[in-house]
Amino acid sequence: MQWTNDSRLRGFILVGFSDRPQLELILFGVILFLYFMTLLGNSIIILVSLLDSKLHNPMYFFLSHLSFLDLCFTSSIIPQLLVNLGSSDKSITYGGCVVQLYVSLALGSTECVLLAVMSYDRYVAVCRPLHYAFVMNPRVCNILASMAWLSGVTTTLIQSTLTLQLPFCGNRKVDHFFCEVPVLIKLACVDTTFNQAELFVASVLFLVVPLSLILMSYGNIAQAVLKIKSAIGRHKAFRTCSSHLMVVIIFYGTIIFMYLQPAKSRSKDQGKFVSLFYTVVTPMLNPLIYTLRNKEVKAALKKILGKTL
């Protein structure tokens, strides 16, 4: 019993990249810069979507939700990561680990569903343009966004709670840079077959199912775009969807590598760097992709900056 409770009393040690001190210094500077860019870029997306009346439509409604998700997701992980990279103390309290586990899993799961919702929005915009305003009315948009958030909260309540019920028997060294379900399951000193099976089922529900719906949506979109005779019309339809498709490829590619690939087939360092990509790099890339490839956002940003200056 004393060994079981030791982790709760003394917290955990996030090993992270401590075996490479020189790499830690480089990562600290790079991650600090990327975190600043993430905060700036996603905050701009949210403000522009709220302040410009031309952007008060379903696409930017969901985009502002995505930016808010990325802000919260990175802020649940990166500050602790920067503290550990910048000091010799690699510990995290048990309470801090619990909060990080619940919050990051809830937000990550919500984003998986939200990206599927955004693909449906693009499908309706391209394939059913005359019915778009009727189908994607404010009430439907609020329901879809609420479903995404509710699904994320539900899965973290189940997965995180089941994980924290496992006895760790004094095992405190987390071979990762933040508290995540797969790495905490490895610390358990009992049979974790049920937890592994539950994690696999949850991964299928939140990765494979949404990704399948996204691919179906873009399959229908591709067929509709090919039927457009005008080259300008095809370009406009492609530009409408390309930004979201790029975000989907980057986000799902790294998440699937981490959660659906057998743990034995990847090295420890691979898992850490892949996690670093979807927790640090992807949230920073999202606003860049949507602003640099979107004329409406750039025009709205110039308009707001012009009024401010």
C-alpha positions as CSV (number, residue, x, y, z in Angstrom):
1,M,0.0,0.0,0.0
2,Q,2.9,2.4,0.8
3,W,4.4,1.7,-2.7
4,T,1.0,2.2,-4.3
5,N,0.5,5.6,-2.7
6,D,4.1,6.8,-3.2
7,S,3.4,8.3,-6.6
8,R,0.4,10.1,-5.2
9,L,2.4,11.6,-2.4
10,R,5.5,12.5,-4.2
11,G,4.3,13.0,-7.7
12,F,6.1,11.9,-10.9
13,I,9.4,12.6,-12.6
14,L,9.0,13.5,-16.3
15,V,12.2,12.1,-17.8
16,G,11.6,13.9,-21.2
17,F,14.9,14.7,-22.9
18,S,17.0,14.7,-19.7
19,D,19.4,12.2,-21.2
20,R,20.4,14.9,-23.7
21,P,21.2,18.1,-21.8
22,Q,22.5,19.9,-24.9
23,L,19.3,19.1,-26.8
24,E,17.2,20.4,-23.9
25,L,18.7,23.9,-24.2
26,I,17.9,23.9,-28.0
27,L,14.4,22.6,-27.4
28,F,13.8,25.2,-24.7
29,G,14.5,28.1,-27.1
30,V,12.6,26.5,-30.0
31,I,9.5,25.5,-28.0
32,L,9.4,28.9,-26.3
33,F,9.3,30.6,-29.6
34,L,6.8,28.2,-31.1
35,Y,4.6,28.6,-28.0
36,F,4.6,32.4,-28.4
37,M,3.7,32.1,-32.1
38,T,0.9,29.6,-31.1
39,L,-0.6,32.1,-28.6
40,L,-0.3,35.0,-31.0
41,G,-1.6,33.2,-34.1
42,N,-4.6,31.5,-32.5
43,S,-5.5,34.6,-30.6
44,I,-5.5,36.6,-33.8
45,I,-7.8,34.0,-35.5
46,I,-10.3,34.2,-32.6
47,L,-10.3,38.1,-32.5
48,V,-10.6,38.4,-36.2
49,S,-13.5,35.9,-36.3
50,L,-15.3,37.9,-33.6
51,L,-14.6,41.4,-34.7
52,D,-15.2,41.2,-38.5
53,S,-18.9,40.7,-39.3
54,K,-18.0,39.2,-42.7
55,L,-16.5,36.2,-40.9
56,H,-19.6,35.5,-38.9
57,N,-20.4,32.3,-40.7
58,P,-20.1,28.5,-39.8
59,M,-16.6,28.1,-41.2
60,Y,-15.1,30.7,-39.0
61,F,-17.3,29.8,-36.1
62,F,-15.7,26.3,-36.1
63,L,-12.3,27.8,-36.8
64,S,-12.4,30.0,-33.7
65,H,-13.3,26.8,-31.7
66,L,-10.3,25.1,-33.2
67,S,-8.0,28.0,-32.3
68,F,-9.4,28.1,-28.7
69,L,-8.8,24.3,-28.5
70,D,-5.2,24.7,-29.6
71,L,-4.6,27.6,-27.1
72,C,-5.9,25.5,-24.2
73,F,-4.2,22.3,-25.4
74,T,-0.7,23.8,-25.7
75,S,-1.1,25.7,-22.4
76,S,-1.9,22.5,-20.6
77,I,1.4,21.0,-21.6
78,I,4.1,23.5,-22.7
79,P,4.5,25.7,-19.5
80,Q,5.4,22.5,-17.5
81,L,7.6,21.3,-20.3
82,L,9.5,24.6,-20.4
83,V,10.0,24.5,-16.6
84,N,11.4,21.0,-16.9
85,L,13.7,21.8,-19.8
86,G,15.0,25.0,-18.1
87,S,15.9,23.4,-14.8
88,S,17.3,20.3,-13.3
89,D,14.0,19.6,-11.5
90,K,12.0,17.2,-13.7
91,S,9.2,16.5,-11.2
92,I,5.5,17.2,-11.5
93,T,3.1,16.9,-8.6
94,Y,0.5,14.2,-8.7
95,G,-2.3,16.8,-8.9
96,G,-0.5,18.6,-11.8
97,C,-0.2,15.3,-13.6
98,V,-3.9,14.5,-13.1
99,V,-4.9,17.9,-14.4
100,Q,-2.6,17.6,-17.4
101,L,-3.9,14.2,-18.2
102,Y,-7.6,15.1,-18.0
103,V,-7.3,18.4,-19.8
104,S,-5.0,17.4,-22.7
105,L,-6.9,14.2,-23.4
106,A,-10.3,16.1,-23.4
107,L,-9.0,18.8,-25.7
108,G,-7.2,16.4,-28.1
109,S,-10.3,14.2,-28.4
110,T,-12.5,17.2,-29.0
111,E,-10.2,18.4,-31.8
112,C,-10.5,15.0,-33.5
113,V,-14.3,15.3,-33.6
114,L,-14.2,19.1,-34.4
115,L,-12.1,18.5,-37.5
116,A,-14.7,16.0,-38.7
117,V,-17.4,18.6,-38.1
118,M,-15.5,21.1,-40.1
119,S,-15.2,18.7,-43.0
120,Y,-18.9,18.3,-43.0
121,D,-19.3,22.0,-43.1
122,R,-17.0,22.2,-46.2
123,Y,-19.0,19.3,-47.8
124,V,-22.3,21.2,-47.4
125,A,-20.6,24.4,-48.7
126,V,-19.3,22.8,-51.9
127,C,-21.8,20.1,-52.6
128,R,-25.0,21.8,-51.5
129,P,-24.3,25.5,-51.8
130,L,-27.9,26.5,-52.3
131,H,-28.9,24.8,-49.0
132,Y,-25.8,25.8,-47.0
133,A,-27.5,28.7,-45.0
134,F,-30.4,26.4,-44.2
135,V,-28.5,23.3,-43.3
136,M,-25.6,25.0,-41.4
137,N,-27.8,27.4,-39.4
138,P,-26.6,28.8,-36.0
139,R,-28.6,26.2,-34.0
140,V,-27.0,23.3,-35.9
141,C,-23.5,24.8,-35.6
142,N,-23.9,25.2,-31.8
143,I,-25.2,21.6,-31.6
144,L,-22.3,20.2,-33.6
145,A,-19.7,22.2,-31.6
146,S,-21.3,21.1,-28.3
147,M,-21.2,17.4,-29.5
148,A,-17.5,17.8,-30.2
149,W,-16.8,19.2,-26.7
150,L,-19.1,16.8,-24.9
151,S,-17.4,13.8,-26.6
152,G,-14.0,15.0,-25.5
153,V,-15.1,15.5,-21.9
154,T,-16.8,12.1,-21.9
155,T,-13.8,10.2,-23.2
156,T,-11.3,11.8,-20.8
157,L,-13.6,11.1,-17.8
158,I,-13.6,7.4,-18.7
159,Q,-10.0,6.9,-20.0
160,S,-8.2,9.1,-17.5
161,T,-10.2,7.8,-14.5
162,L,-9.5,4.2,-15.5
163,T,-5.8,5.0,-15.9
164,L,-5.5,6.7,-12.5
165,Q,-7.1,3.7,-10.8
166,L,-4.1,1.6,-11.7
167,P,-1.6,0.9,-8.9
168,F,1.9,2.3,-9.8
169,C,3.7,0.6,-6.9
170,G,6.1,3.5,-6.4
171,N,7.0,3.8,-10.1
172,R,7.5,7.6,-10.6
173,K,9.6,7.9,-13.7
174,V,7.4,8.8,-16.7
175,D,9.5,8.3,-19.8
176,H,7.9,11.2,-21.6
177,F,7.6,15.0,-21.3
178,F,3.9,15.1,-20.2
179,C,1.3,12.9,-18.5
180,E,-0.4,10.9,-21.3
181,V,-2.5,7.7,-21.0
182,P,-0.2,5.3,-22.9
183,V,2.9,6.2,-20.8
184,L,1.1,6.1,-17.5
185,I,-0.4,2.7,-18.3
186,K,3.2,1.4,-18.7
187,L,4.0,2.4,-15.1
188,A,1.3,0.1,-13.7
189,C,2.5,-2.9,-11.8
190,V,-0.6,-5.0,-12.7
191,D,-2.0,-6.6,-15.8
192,T,-3.2,-3.7,-18.1
193,T,-4.8,-5.8,-20.8
194,F,-8.2,-4.1,-20.2
195,N,-6.7,-0.6,-20.2
196,Q,-4.8,-1.3,-23.4
197,A,-8.0,-2.7,-25.0
198,E,-10.0,0.3,-23.9
199,L,-7.3,2.7,-25.2
200,F,-7.4,0.9,-28.6
201,V,-11.2,1.2,-28.8
202,A,-11.1,4.9,-27.8
203,S,-8.4,5.5,-30.4
204,V,-10.5,3.8,-33.1
205,L,-13.6,5.9,-32.1
206,F,-11.8,9.2,-32.0
207,L,-9.2,8.7,-34.8
208,V,-10.4,6.1,-37.4
209,V,-14.1,7.0,-37.3
210,P,-13.7,10.8,-37.7
211,L,-11.0,10.4,-40.3
212,S,-13.2,8.0,-42.3
213,L,-16.0,10.6,-42.2
214,I,-13.5,13.3,-43.3
215,L,-12.3,11.2,-46.2
216,M,-15.9,10.5,-47.2
217,S,-16.7,14.2,-47.2
218,Y,-13.6,15.1,-49.3
219,G,-14.4,12.2,-51.7
220,N,-17.8,13.8,-52.4
221,I,-16.2,17.2,-52.5
222,A,-13.6,16.0,-55.1
223,Q,-16.4,14.6,-57.3
224,A,-18.4,17.9,-57.1
225,V,-15.3,20.0,-57.9
226,L,-14.4,17.9,-60.9
227,K,-17.9,18.5,-62.3
228,I,-17.4,22.3,-62.1
229,K,-16.7,23.5,-65.7
230,S,-15.2,26.8,-64.8
231,A,-11.5,26.8,-63.9
232,I,-12.1,29.7,-61.6
233,G,-14.9,27.9,-59.8
234,R,-12.8,24.8,-59.3
235,H,-9.9,26.9,-57.9
236,K,-12.3,28.7,-55.5
237,A,-13.7,25.4,-54.3
238,F,-10.3,23.9,-53.9
239,R,-9.0,26.9,-52.0
240,T,-12.0,26.7,-49.7
241,C,-11.1,23.2,-48.6
242,S,-7.3,23.0,-48.9
243,S,-6.5,24.7,-45.6
244,H,-8.7,22.4,-43.6
245,L,-7.3,19.4,-45.5
246,M,-3.7,20.3,-44.7
247,V,-4.6,20.7,-41.0
248,V,-6.3,17.2,-41.0
249,I,-3.3,15.5,-42.7
250,I,-0.8,17.0,-40.2
251,F,-2.9,16.4,-37.1
252,Y,-4.2,12.9,-37.8
253,G,-0.9,11.7,-39.3
254,T,1.1,12.3,-36.1
255,I,-1.8,11.2,-33.7
256,I,-2.4,8.0,-35.5
257,F,1.4,7.2,-35.5
258,M,1.4,7.7,-31.7
259,Y,-1.9,5.9,-30.7
260,L,-2.5,3.2,-33.3
261,Q,1.0,2.0,-34.1
262,P,2.1,-0.9,-31.9
263,A,4.2,0.4,-29.0
264,K,6.9,-2.2,-29.6
265,S,7.4,-1.1,-33.2
266,R,8.6,2.4,-32.3
267,S,11.5,3.6,-30.2
268,K,11.1,5.8,-27.1
269,D,12.6,8.8,-28.8
270,Q,10.2,8.4,-31.8
271,G,7.2,8.6,-29.5
272,K,8.6,11.7,-27.7
273,F,9.3,13.6,-30.9
274,V,6.0,12.6,-32.5
275,S,4.2,13.9,-29.4
276,L,6.3,17.0,-29.5
277,F,5.1,17.6,-33.1
278,Y,1.4,17.4,-32.4
279,T,1.6,19.2,-29.0
280,V,3.8,22.1,-30.1
281,V,4.2,22.3,-33.9
282,T,0.7,21.5,-35.1
283,P,-1.1,24.1,-33.0
284,M,1.3,26.7,-34.2
285,L,0.9,25.7,-37.9
286,N,-3.0,25.8,-37.8
287,P,-3.3,29.6,-37.7
288,L,-0.5,30.0,-40.2
289,I,-2.2,27.7,-42.7
290,Y,-5.6,29.4,-42.3
291,T,-4.2,33.0,-42.5
292,L,-1.6,32.6,-45.3
293,R,-4.0,30.6,-47.5
294,N,-7.1,32.5,-46.8
295,K,-7.9,35.8,-48.5
296,E,-10.9,36.5,-46.2
297,V,-8.8,36.2,-43.0
298,K,-6.0,38.3,-44.4
299,A,-8.4,41.0,-45.6
300,A,-10.1,41.1,-42.2
301,L,-6.8,41.3,-40.4
302,K,-5.6,44.2,-42.6
303,K,-8.9,46.0,-41.9
304,I,-8.7,45.6,-38.2
305,L,-5.0,46.6,-38.1
306,G,-5.8,49.6,-40.3
307,K,-8.5,50.8,-37.9
308,T,-6.2,50.2,-34.9
309,L,-3.2,52.0,-36.3
